[in-house]
Amino acid sequence: MSYCHLTMDERNVIYRMRFQGYPDAEIARCIGCHRATIGREVKRNASVEGGYDPGTAQTLANSRRRAHLSWPKTGHRRLMAYVGEGLADHWSPEQIAGRVSACPPTDLVGLSISHTTIYRWIWGDRRRTQQFRTRPSLIAAAVTLLLALVTIPTGLVLTAKGQTQLLAQSMTGEKPEQPRYAARTFNSELAFGVSVRETDTGGWRQLGNTPGEVPLQIPACWAWQVYPRAPVKDWSLLARELSANKVPALALESCMDSDLKHLAD
């Protein structure tokens, strides 16, 4: 799904349904967005009194958009120095963007940058392109915070391989091998949703949910991932389940640093 800003009409719907006591999930289904979008919209665009007013929300959103368009992120020296340090340490642009959003250094609090901007910054300079195109992919499990799956509200993805290999392939014109994962079955006692991406340029397709009486048939694909369908209460159990089933990727809507520590351990 492509990213788009909320409209004034949608903000009016949010206001009316919240006034009538509807939960965020129901409001999200009504206007066709993710439920986290509703919570973030109300939090970011609250009025001075703390309530939610659609007119005030639209004004605040427009102001941020104008400020964003008038200030190029790559012109911030300290921010781009941090990006360069991350790339030098073999971090992927997705990881760097997520880190800036979720846990920035003290002097970068309040700033953000997307992984797309970082890729463009690399490609925009021949020397940087040569410097970072040969970075090896990460072997250890790496935490990639999307906060912008730009397409959706801020998200978090944990993968077993970094994304710098994709950067090298896109710049050299090499075609990645397909599929990366062989066909298999998957089932779990935990409540997961499962989605697959059959090609490197295709979108994610919902495959099904677990647990189920019959295991899900995962086709040969470029990538596949699971995501919890309920709040995670036992991170240790979740980590063991992922390891036992050799799940390549986990997508989370939100989590705390303490949660990530459980997965890293």
N, C-alpha and C positions, 0 to 999 in steps of 0.2 A: 504494500500500500504506500502511495506517495504521500509526502508530508504536505500539509496545508494548514494555514492559520485558521483559528476559529473566526467566524463571521459575527456580525452584530446580531443577526437573527438567532444564531446558535447560542450566543451569550444570553439573549432574552429567554430562550428555552431553559438554560441552566438556572437562571434566576427564578423563573416560575416554578420549576420542578423542585428546586431546593426549598422554596417557600412552602410548597405543599408536602414536604417531608420525604421526597423520594431519595433513595441512596444513590451514591455516585455511579454504581454499576448500572442501575436502571437508566440514569440520565445519559450515560455513555452509549448504551444500546439505542436509545432514542435518537441521538444525533449522529451515531455512526462513528464513534472514536473509542479509544482505549479509556478504561475507567480512571487510570492514573492521570490522564489529561484533565479530567474534571477537578481532581484534587489540586493539581498544580496550578490550574487556571484560577481557582478560588484563592489559593495561597498567594500567588504572585500579583494578582490584580485586585486585592482587597482594598476597600476604601479606607480613609483615615480612621473612621470609627470602627473598623474591623469587619464590617459586613461586606456583602458582595452586591455591587451595583453594575449592571451591564454597560451603562454609559461610561462610568468611571473605568471599568475594565478595558473597554475599547480604546479610550484615550491613553491609558498607560501602555497598552500593547503597541499602539501606533508610535508612541514616543520612543519606546525601546527599539522598534524596527528602524526608525529614522536614524537613531544614534548608531545602530549596528551598521547600517549602510554607509554612513559618513565617516566611519573610523576603521581603516583596514587593520585586521589583527596582526598581519605580518609586519606592520610598522612599529610594533611594540618590542623594543630591543630585549628587555628582560624576558618577555614571554617567548620570543623566538630563540633566545639563548637556552632557555629551559627545554624547548623542543629539540634543539640541536644536541643537548646533553643526553636526552632520552634516546634519540636515534643512535648516538655514539655508543650507548649502553645496550644496543640491540633491542630497544623497545619498538613496537610497531606504532604507526600513527594513531591507530584506534586506542591503544593502551595509553599513549601520551594524552590524547584528548580526554579520555575518561579520567585520568589522574588529575588533570587540571580542573576538571569539573567537580570531582568528588573529594579530593584531598590535595589542594594546591599548596605550594610554599606560601609562607606568610606574605611575601611581597606580591603575590599573584592572586590573592583572595579577591573574588568578585569578577575575575576575568574568565573567559572561556574561549575555546577554539575547537573547530570541528576537524575530524580526521581528513575530510575532503580538502580543507584549507591547507593542512600540512602536506598532503600529497602535491597540491598545486605549487606550494612553496618549494618543494624538492625539485619538481619538474621544471620550474621556472628558471633554474640556474644550472648551467651545464656542470659546473664543478660539484655542486651538491648532488646532482644526479649520479655522477660517477662515484662519488664518495659513499652514497647509501644504497646503490642498486645491488651491490654484492653482499649485503648483510645476510648472514645465514638465518634460517628460520629458528625460532626458539624450540628447544627440546623439552625443557621443563614446562609444567602447566603454567599458563600465563593468564592473568586477569585482565580482561578487556572491558572497560566500562564505556558503554555507548552513551552516553547520555545523550548524544542524539542518535540513537538509531535515527538520527535526524528524522527518520520516517515516523517514529513513534515517540512517546515520552521517553525521557531518559531511561535507559536500560543497562543491563550488565550481562556480559557474555564471558564465560570461561571456556577456553579452548586449550587443547593439548599442543597446538602448533601456533606460532606467531603468524602475522600477516605480511611480514616483510618479503616473503617469497612471492606473494602475489604482486607486490610492487615491482620486483625484478622482472617477473614474467610479462607484466603489462608494458614495461619500458622496452624490453627486448623483442617484443612481438611473438614470444614463444607461446604455443598453445598448451595449457596445462593438461595433464593426463586425465582422462575421464573413463570411468568413474574413479573417484578416490576411495570410495567405500563399497565393498561387495554387498550383495543382497544378503539379508539375514532376518531373523525374527527377533522381536523384543517384547518383553512383558515385565511388569514390576508390581510389587505389592504397594508401592507408593503411587500417589495420584499425580501422574505426569501427563502432559500433553506432548505429542511428538509431531515434529514437522521436518520436511526434507527439502533440499534444494538440489534438483537433478542436474543442473549445469552451473558452471561458474558465473554465468551471466543471468541466470534465471532467478525468479523470486522464490520465497519460502512457500511451501504448500503444506497445509494441515493434513496429517496422516491419520491421527486417531488419538485415543486416550488409554491410559492404563490406570488401574488393573483391568484386565478383561478375561473372559472365559477362554478366548482364543488369542494367542500372541499376534501382535501386529506384524505384518509383512513389510519390512523396509526394503525398497528396491535398491539396485545398484545406483549410487548417486554421488554427487560432488560433495555434499555435506548433509548431515542430519543432526538434530538437536532435540533435547527435551527441556520442558519448563514445568515447574511446580504449578498445579492447579489450585493449590491452597497454601496459606502461609506455612513456611517451614518451621517446625517446632524442634526437630532433632537434626541438627546439621551433621553430626557424626554419622547417623544412620543414612542420611542422604549421600554423604561422601562415600560410604562403604557401598551403597547401591550403585553409584556411578562407576566405581572402580570394578566391582564384581561383573557388571554388564558391559564394561569397556565402552561407555558412552563418550563420544568424542566432544560433545559440547553441551553446556548447560546455560540456558537463558533465564535471567532473573529480572523482575521489574525493578526491584530495589532491595538493598541490603545495607547493613552497617559494617564498619571495618572489623568489628569483632566477629561477624559472621564469616567474612572472607578469611579470617585467620583459621577458622575451623576447616575450611576447604583447602587452604594452603598446607595445613598440617597433614 
